[in-house]
Amino acid sequence: MTTNPHTLHTTTGRDCSGSGRVWLVAPLCTTAAPTDRPPVRDDLMRTWLPDGDVTYRSSDGRRKTTWAQLHAQFDLVEVTS
């Protein structure tokens, strides 16, 4: 019996296509915003939605920020349907 999880063959019902993108925390000036402006989730599990031309807003509408500020403060994961 193999107990090494890296060598076990597993099958799942989900398709893990790897289509979601991830942005790790970085200084303010190093990375440009994605041109398609995707909705993202931060490492505190808050969802941020594109709002206007340059800003993002939290899904509850209480917070507003720019991509640069989000990227400088949080690890971000693209939200896919």
Secondary structure, 3 states (H helix, E strand, C coil): CCCCCCCCCCCCCCCCCCCCCEECCCCCCCCCCCCCCCCEEECCCCEEEEECCCEEEECCCCCEEEHHHHHHHCCEEECCC
